[in-house]
């Protein structure tokens, strides 16, 4: 059943009519009146209901399509889609960022093991090849939807448990161990999903994924974590602020 929106258009307001309509629809999406997967009334019905022209309604809908809140599907109509998670490029954990944004993060620990450090990981953590490290692989969900696959490598002195990493973020665990995270080197890229990644992230085979590699250091300059993560490009993007000189 298509939800019916009810709101008032203020024709005396200097705010354009299309923008009022777009804001009302966006508010209904944010408030849950239009949940992900629900269909929007067609443009003719919306125009008739609120006494607007079809071009005005079309512009409002396009505004929300451009913002990634709606998608037009042939034979289906206009649907609400799960909004993107937008994350600032800062030294914070995904779990903390999602929690602050009210995104209800959950974590499934796929594996937690102690292994000898391969050469590339040892170089990132300033260890000797073969030193013991902890490797944890997790599936992070937001509002029940899979969002990211996280693979983290820690020096062997850390001893996180599956229970801890299920209930809270990795950086919370490190802070509880007295680690003061200070700086990180990070690389962001993109590639196609491998078969297992596509299955776990509920994406089509060879879907586009965002990638991130990060080495984090404490306030003594000691490497404490090296991560290799992949994110659903359809649900996630990074934000950064650039300042001119």
N, C-alpha and C positions, 0 to 999 in steps of 0.2 A: 504494500500500500504506500502511495506517495504522500509524505507528510505535507500538510497545508500550513503555510506560513501566515501569520497574522501580525501586521505592524502598520504603522501610520506613515504616510508620505507627507512631509511638511513642504507644501508648495510655496510657502512664504520664506523659506530658508534660503540663504545664499549658496548652500551646499547643493551641487548638481544632483538632479533626480537619480541619475544612474548610480552615483556614488552612495546615495542614501540606501538604494536597493541593495547594492553590493555589501555595504556595511551590515545591513539587516540580515542578509543571508549568511555572511561570515560570522555574525554573532550567534545565529542559530546553529551553525556548525560547531563553534567553540562551546556553546552551552549544552550540546547533546541533542537538541531538537531535530537536527539533521545529522544522524550518525554516519560514519563511514559505510559506504555501500548503498545508502538510500538514494532514491532518485529525486531530482528536482522537478517541480511542475514545468511543463513545456512553456516556451516563451509566449505563446498566444494566451494561455491561461493566466500567466503572471501579468501580462499587459492588461488583460481584461479586469483582473481582480483589483489592480491598483490604479487603473486609469492611466497607464503609461503607454507610450508608443513602443512598437516592437524593436526599433533601433535602440531605444533607451534600455530596454530589458536586455537586448543582445549585448550591449556594451557592458552592462553590469555583470552579466554572466562571464563574458570574456575576461573581465578584470580578475575574476576569481579563478578562471582557468589558468591565466598567466601567473597567478600566485601559487598555483599547485594545490588548490583546494577542491576544484571541480575538474571533471574530465568528460568530454563528449565521446560517446560510444555509438557507433552505427547500429541501428536496430534496437538499442537499449534506451538511449536518451542521455541526459546529463546526470552524472552521478557524483556523489561526494566521495572523495578519496582520503585515505589516511594522510594527514598533513606531514610534511617533511620535518625531521628533527634538525634544527639549525644550531650549530655548536661553534662557539668562538674558539679560535686557535690560541688556547692558553694552557698552562700547566695545571690542568684539572683532569679528573677521571670522568669517563662517560657516565658512570653510575651517579656521581655527584651532580653532574650537569643535568641529567634526566630528572633526578629527584627535585632539584631546585625549580625545574620547569613544570613540575606536576605531572610528569609522564609515566609514573608508576613503573619503574624499572624492575625486572626480575632477571635472575641469573640461573642458568643451568650449567653446572660444571661437567664438561664432557670428559676431561681427564686431568689428573694431578699426579705427577711422577717426579722422581729424582733420577737424573741421568748425567753422564759425563758431558761436559760442554763441548760442542763441536767448535771448530776453529773460528767460524764467523761470529758465533754468539760470544765466545770467549773474548774476542777482540772488542766487541761492544761493551762488555762488562768489565774489561781490564782484568781478565782472569787468564790462567794458563789452560791451554787446550786439555781437556780431560778432567778439569776440576768439576766437582759435583755442583749441579745447579738444579733448581726447581722449575719445572715447566708446567704451566696450567693453561688449559684450553677451555674457553667458556662460550656459551651462546647467550647473548644479551637480548632481552625483549623489552619493548616499550608498549604499554597498554595491551600486552598480550601478543603483539606482532613481533616476529623476529626482526632484528635490526642489525646486529653485528656479530661477527665471530672474532674473538679476542684470544690471541696466543701470547702469553707473557713468560719471560725468563727471569728468574731471580737467582742471586748468589745463594749457595747452599746453606748459609747461616740462617736464612728465613725458613719458617716452618708453618705456612698457612694450612688450614684444614678445608675440606670440602664444605663443611657446615659454615665456616666463616665466610668463604667466598660466595656461597649461595645467598647469605643474608645481607652482605654488604660488599662494597667495592674493594678492589685490591689496594688502592691508595689509602683507604680507611684502615686496612690492616697494617700497612707500612707505618702510618702515623701512630697507630697504637703501639708499634714496636719502637717508637722514639725516633723515627726517621723524619727529618725535616726536608721535604722536597724543595729544591731551589731553582733548578734550571733543567732544560731538556733540549736535545737535538732531535728534530722531527722532519720526516720526509713524507709528503703526500703525493699519491699517484692514482693510477687507475689500471684495471685489467679486466679480462673476462673471467667469469666464475668457473671454477672447476666443478665436476659433477656433484661431489659431496657438499661443497659450499652452496651450490644452487638448491640442493634438496633441503639443507638445514635452514637456509634463509628464505625458502618459499619463493624462489625466483626461477624464471625459465632457464634452461641450459644455456650456458655461455652469455648470461646477462652481464651487463656492465656493473662492476664493483669499484668503489673507492677503496684505496689502500692507504695505510699509515704505518710507518715504522718510527718508533720513538725510543730513545735512550734517555732515562731520567737520572739525575744526579742529586745527591743530598747537599746540605750546606757546607760539607767538608770537601766537596768535589768528587765524592766517591760514587761510581755508577751503582745504582740499586735496582734498576729494572730495565729490561729491553723488551719492547712489545712489537708484535707484527699483527696488525688488525685489518679486517676487511669489513666494509659497510655496504649496505644496499644503496646503490645510487638512486634508486627510485624513492627512497625514504629519508635520505640523509644528505646534508651538505655542511661544509665548513664555512665559517664567516671570519673575516679578518678586517681590521681597519688599517688603511695605508695613509701615511702622513707625508706630505711633500716637504722638501727641504727649502 
